Amino acid sequence: MPMAYTLQQLTDLRAAIAEGVLVVATNGRRVEYRSLAEMLQLERIMAGELEETGTNQRIRRTYFSVSRCT
């Protein structure tokens, strides 16, 4: 039976991947991974399960550029 992941767990895992660390702490629980490959595999699993349950909210980012006219 698949484990029920939370959006917070996925967010924390993605943050750790982005920072290049192998330790993730969520709600007082600490998990240490063996490799980035292991983390990326779990990230895909979590995202897929959350998408199936409809709880995976897409994070929208907006980037803008400012130029100075002279």
C-alpha positions as CSV (number, residue, x, y, z in Angstrom):
1,M,0.0,0.0,0.0
2,P,1.5,3.4,-1.0
3,M,2.4,5.9,1.7
4,A,0.2,9.0,1.9
5,Y,2.5,11.9,1.3
6,T,1.7,15.5,2.1
7,L,2.3,18.6,0.0
8,Q,4.6,19.9,2.8
9,Q,6.8,16.8,2.6
10,L,7.1,17.3,-1.2
11,T,7.9,21.0,-0.7
12,D,10.6,20.3,1.9
13,L,12.1,17.6,-0.3
14,R,12.3,19.9,-3.3
15,A,13.9,22.6,-1.2
16,A,16.5,20.2,0.0
17,I,17.2,19.1,-3.6
18,A,17.6,22.7,-4.6
19,E,20.0,23.4,-1.7
20,G,22.0,20.3,-2.4
21,V,21.6,18.7,1.0
22,L,20.7,15.1,1.8
23,V,18.8,15.7,5.0
24,V,15.2,16.7,5.1
25,A,13.3,17.7,8.2
26,T,9.5,17.9,8.2
27,N,7.3,18.3,11.3
28,G,10.1,17.2,13.6
29,R,10.9,14.1,11.6
30,R,14.4,14.0,10.1
31,V,15.2,11.8,7.0
32,E,18.7,11.4,5.6
33,Y,19.0,10.2,2.0
34,R,21.9,8.3,0.4
35,S,22.1,10.3,-2.8
36,L,20.5,12.9,-5.0
37,A,19.3,10.2,-7.3
38,E,17.3,8.7,-4.4
39,M,15.8,12.0,-3.6
40,L,14.8,12.7,-7.2
41,Q,13.2,9.3,-7.5
42,L,11.1,9.9,-4.3
43,E,10.2,13.4,-5.6
44,R,8.7,11.8,-8.7
45,I,6.8,9.3,-6.6
46,M,5.5,11.9,-4.2
47,A,4.4,14.3,-7.0
48,G,2.7,11.5,-8.8
49,E,0.7,10.3,-5.8
50,L,-0.3,13.8,-4.8
51,E,-1.4,14.5,-8.4
52,E,-3.5,11.4,-8.3
53,T,-5.2,12.5,-5.1
54,G,-5.7,16.0,-6.4
55,T,-3.7,17.6,-3.6
56,N,-0.6,18.6,-5.7
57,Q,-1.0,22.3,-6.2
58,R,1.1,23.8,-8.9
59,I,3.4,26.5,-7.7
60,R,3.2,29.5,-9.9
61,R,6.3,31.7,-10.2
62,T,6.4,35.0,-11.9
63,Y,9.7,36.5,-13.1
64,F,10.1,40.0,-14.3
65,S,12.8,42.2,-15.7
66,V,13.3,45.9,-15.1
67,S,15.2,48.1,-17.5
68,R,16.1,51.7,-17.1
69,C,15.4,54.0,-20.1
70,T,17.8,56.9,-20.4
